[in-house]
Amino acid sequence: MANIIDAASRFQGEVFARHRSLYEKLAREGQNPNALVISCADSRVVPELIAQAGPGELFVCRNAGNIVPPFAQMNGGVSSAIEYAVVALGVSDIVVCGHSGCGAMKGLMKPESLEPMPNVAAWLRHAAAARSIVCEAYPEDLPEPERLQALALENVRVQLDHLKTHPSVAAKLALGEVRLHGWYFEIESGAILALDGASGAFAPIIEGKAAPVAFAPASRAPLALAAAE
């Protein structure tokens, strides 16, 4: 803890001093982030660092396993963060970011390991569909590292589906005012894979090339009601 306290004490004199005008502007005008990032709480995954974003540029929500509970099942911090980001802040993009070596996914693979952590076990039930997909649709002899990666990738897909159940997100999707992105961060290489909604595959994000988008519907007008006969 001493190193954290030391760093905090240096922040105002070193870091803040270099960016004083930016912080003063943010304090005066408020935040206006372009994207909401829902990532794992893993200490090795830092969304602002991955996206090279500065203060005010990202609205970040972190939790064990980058989970998005379906709207009807939980009114909690994640649901509130999503609603605030979409309605109050008007973000145009939402990213769900999984990662390699995820402890939550390891626990999902081996539920017995979660017995001492009942709250974690209950939370990870929101990722149960991903585990079922890997158990049923992937080869039984898949080596454990590949199985863990497959689970993390499928979990990103599942959480994107959950995201679309939130009324605020559903409305913006129908209007074409928000795009959904599924990312996977490989800690050991720094590679970032993005879900391509058109092909259903994850593809590397390459500098200078537009990243795949998981879900970006075209704007459409509300459906007309059929006239009563």
C-alpha positions in Angstrom: 0.0 0.0 0.0 2.9 2.4 0.7 3.7 2.6 -3.1 0.1 3.5 -3.9 0.1 6.2 -1.3 3.4 7.6 -2.6 2.1 7.6 -6.1 -1.1 9.4 -5.0 1.0 12.0 -3.2 3.0 12.7 -6.4 -0.1 12.9 -8.6 -1.0 16.5 -7.9 2.5 17.8 -8.2 3.6 15.8 -11.3 0.7 14.3 -13.4 -2.0 16.8 -12.6 0.3 19.8 -13.1 1.0 18.7 -16.7 -2.7 18.3 -17.4 -4.2 21.1 -15.3 -6.0 22.9 -18.1 -7.7 19.6 -19.2 -8.9 18.8 -15.7 -10.1 22.4 -15.2 -12.1 22.1 -18.5 -13.6 18.8 -17.4 -14.5 20.2 -14.0 -16.1 23.2 -15.7 -17.9 21.6 -18.6 -18.4 18.0 -17.3 -17.6 14.7 -19.1 -18.5 13.9 -22.7 -17.1 10.4 -23.3 -17.7 8.8 -26.7 -17.7 5.2 -25.5 -18.7 2.9 -22.6 -16.3 0.1 -21.9 -17.4 -2.9 -19.9 -14.4 -4.9 -19.0 -13.1 -7.4 -16.4 -11.9 -6.1 -13.0 -8.7 -8.0 -13.5 -5.8 -5.7 -12.5 -3.9 -6.6 -15.7 -6.7 -5.2 -17.9 -6.7 -1.3 -18.0 -9.2 -0.1 -20.6 -7.9 3.5 -20.6 -4.4 2.2 -21.3 -5.5 -0.3 -24.0 -7.5 2.4 -25.8 -4.8 5.1 -25.1 -7.6 7.3 -23.7 -7.2 10.3 -21.5 -9.4 11.7 -18.7 -13.0 12.2 -19.9 -12.7 10.0 -23.0 -14.1 6.7 -21.7 -16.9 5.8 -19.4 -15.6 2.5 -17.8 -17.5 -0.2 -15.9 -15.4 -3.1 -14.5 -16.5 -6.3 -12.9 -15.5 -9.9 -12.5 -15.8 -11.5 -15.9 -17.0 -8.4 -17.9 -20.6 -9.4 -17.2 -23.8 -7.7 -18.3 -26.8 -9.1 -16.4 -29.9 -9.3 -18.6 -32.1 -6.3 -17.8 -35.0 -8.2 -16.2 -32.7 -10.0 -13.7 -30.8 -7.3 -11.8 -31.0 -3.7 -11.0 -27.5 -3.0 -10.0 -24.3 -1.1 -10.7 -23.7 -2.5 -14.2 -27.3 -1.8 -15.3 -27.2 1.7 -13.9 -23.8 2.4 -15.5 -25.2 1.3 -18.9 -28.4 3.4 -18.6 -26.5 6.5 -17.5 -23.9 6.1 -20.2 -26.5 5.7 -22.9 -29.2 8.1 -21.7 -27.4 10.8 -19.8 -24.0 10.8 -21.6 -25.2 9.8 -25.1 -22.3 7.4 -25.8 -22.2 6.2 -29.4 -20.3 3.0 -28.8 -20.3 0.3 -26.2 -17.5 -2.2 -25.9 -17.6 -5.5 -24.0 -14.0 -6.6 -23.4 -12.9 -10.0 -22.3 -9.3 -11.2 -21.9 -6.9 -14.1 -21.7 -6.2 -15.9 -18.5 -9.5 -14.6 -17.0 -9.9 -15.9 -13.4 -13.7 -15.6 -13.7 -13.7 -17.8 -16.8 -11.5 -20.3 -15.0 -14.0 -20.4 -12.2 -16.8 -20.9 -14.7 -14.9 -23.9 -16.1 -14.5 -25.4 -12.7 -17.5 -24.5 -10.6 -16.2 -26.5 -7.6 -13.5 -23.9 -7.2 -16.1 -21.3 -6.4 -17.6 -23.0 -3.4 -15.7 -20.7 -1.0 -17.0 -17.7 -3.0 -20.8 -17.9 -3.2 -21.2 -14.3 -4.4 -18.8 -14.9 -7.3 -20.6 -18.1 -8.2 -24.0 -16.4 -8.2 -22.6 -13.5 -10.4 -21.1 -15.9 -12.9 -24.5 -17.5 -13.5 -24.9 -14.6 -16.0 -22.2 -16.3 -18.1 -23.7 -19.8 -17.9 -24.8 -19.8 -21.5 -21.2 -19.3 -22.6 -20.1 -22.4 -20.6 -23.0 -24.5 -22.1 -21.9 -23.4 -25.6 -18.3 -24.5 -25.0 -19.4 -27.8 -23.4 -21.8 -28.7 -26.1 -20.5 -27.2 -29.3 -16.7 -27.5 -28.9 -14.6 -30.7 -29.1 -14.3 -32.6 -25.8 -10.6 -33.0 -26.2 -9.9 -29.3 -26.7 -6.8 -28.5 -24.6 -7.5 -26.4 -21.5 -5.8 -23.2 -22.7 -7.8 -23.2 -25.9 -11.0 -24.1 -24.0 -10.4 -21.1 -21.7 -10.0 -18.8 -24.7 -13.1 -20.2 -26.3 -15.0 -19.6 -23.1 -13.8 -16.0 -22.8 -14.8 -15.3 -26.5 -18.2 -16.9 -26.2 -18.8 -15.0 -23.0 -18.2 -11.7 -24.9 -20.9 -12.8 -27.3 -23.3 -13.8 -24.5 -22.8 -10.4 -22.7 -23.5 -8.5 -26.0 -26.8 -10.4 -26.3 -27.6 -9.4 -22.7 -26.7 -5.8 -23.5 -29.4 -5.7 -26.1 -32.1 -6.6 -23.5 -31.5 -3.2 -21.8 -34.3 -0.8 -22.9 -32.0 2.2 -23.2 -29.6 0.2 -25.5 -32.4 -1.4 -27.5 -33.9 2.0 -28.3 -30.7 3.5 -29.5 -29.9 0.4 -31.5 -33.3 0.7 -33.2 -32.5 4.3 -34.1 -29.0 3.4 -35.3 -27.5 5.7 -32.7 -25.2 3.2 -30.9 -22.8 0.5 -32.0 -21.9 -2.6 -30.0 -18.3 -4.0 -30.0 -16.9 -7.3 -28.6 -13.2 -7.3 -27.8 -10.8 -9.8 -26.5 -7.4 -8.6 -25.0 -4.5 -11.0 -25.1 -2.4 -10.0 -22.1 0.7 -11.9 -23.1 1.0 -10.4 -26.7 -1.0 -7.1 -26.4 -3.2 -8.2 -29.3 -6.8 -7.1 -29.4 -9.4 -9.2 -31.3 -12.7 -7.7 -32.3 -16.0 -9.5 -33.1 -17.1 -9.1 -36.7 -20.9 -9.1 -36.6 -21.0 -10.0 -40.3 -18.8 -13.1 -40.2 -19.3 -14.0 -36.5 -15.5 -14.4 -36.1 -13.0 -12.5 -34.0 -10.4 -10.6 -36.0 -7.3 -8.7 -34.9 -7.5 -4.9 -34.6 -4.8 -3.6 -37.0 -3.5 -0.1 -36.9 -4.8 2.0 -39.7 -7.7 -0.4 -40.5 -11.2 0.0 -39.3 -12.0 -2.5 -36.5 -14.9 -4.9 -37.0 -18.2 -4.0 -35.3 -20.3 -6.6 -33.5 -23.7 -4.9 -34.0 -24.4 -1.7 -35.9 -27.9 -1.7 -37.3 -28.9 0.9 -39.8 -31.3 3.6 -38.6 -34.9 2.7 -39.3 -38.3 4.3 -38.7 -40.7 2.7 -36.3 -42.8 -0.1 -37.8 -46.2 1.1 -39.1 -49.2 -0.5 -37.6 -51.5 -2.5 -39.9 -54.8 -0.9 -40.4 -57.7 -2.8 -38.7 -60.0 -4.5 -41.0 
